[in-house]
Amino acid sequence: MMFWYGNGMNGWGWFAMSAGMILFWSLLITAVVLIFRTLDRAAERPRGSGTATSAERILGERLARGEIDEEEYRRRLTVLRDAEP
């Protein structure tokens, strides 16, 4: 009496089990990828104040383009570094 449907699993049962397994592995892989992406972005962030490093970078670019001379560069760099908290 127990095995009216063969071995207890009909076509819909196999379909539900297969779909559930695909969904499970998809969610697991997506979670792992998102965790690694988050950790990778955290490692790429600059340490310390982001505005000071970008300001120093811009100042260096201006020196490289010849917009300011070395004396002006050093004076402004000192001001930027003294202004950091």
N, C-alpha and C positions, 0 to 999 in steps of 0.2 A: 504494500500500500504506500510505502514511503517514496517509491521511485516511479510515480506516475508520469513524470516529465523526463524520463530517461535517467540520467545521473544527477538530477536536481538542478541543472543549469540549462535554460532554454536560450534561444538566440538573443533575447533582450538582456538576459543576465550576462552573457559574454560581451555584448556591446557596452553595457554599463560598467563592467569591470575594466574593459580596455580603455574606455573614455576616462574613467576615474584614474587609471594608472598614467595615462598621458597627461592629464591635468595635474596630477601630483608631481610628476617629474618636471613639467613646465614651470610650475610655481617654485619648485626647489632650485632649479637652474637660474630662474629670474632673480630670486632672492640672493643667491651667491654672487651673481654678476653685479647687482646693485650694491652689495656690501663692498666688493672689491673696488668698484668705481668710487664710492664714497671715501674709502681709505686712500685711494690714489689721489683724489682731489685734495684731501687733507695734507698729504705729503708735499704737494706742489705749492701750497700757500707759503708766502714768504714769512719768515719769523720776524717778530717785532712790529713796528709801526709800518703799515703799508704806504702811508702818505709820504713818510720821510724817504723810503727807498725809491719811490717813484719820482719824488722831487730831486733826489740825488742823481737818478738816471737821466732825467730831463736836463739837469745842469751839466752832466757829462756830455750829453748829446750836443748841447749848445757850444761847449768848449771844442768838441770835435769838428763842428761845422765852422768854427772860427767866429762865432757871434760874440764871444767874450774871450778875454785873454786869461792867462793862467792866474794872474794876481786876483782878478775879479772872481774867477772860479773858486780859488782857495778862500777868499773872503766870504762869499756866499755859502760855501760848504760849511765853514765854521759857524755861521749864523744858523744854518739848518740843523746842525748837530747840537748846538747849544739850546735850541728850541725844543728838542725832544724831551718828553717827560721822564 
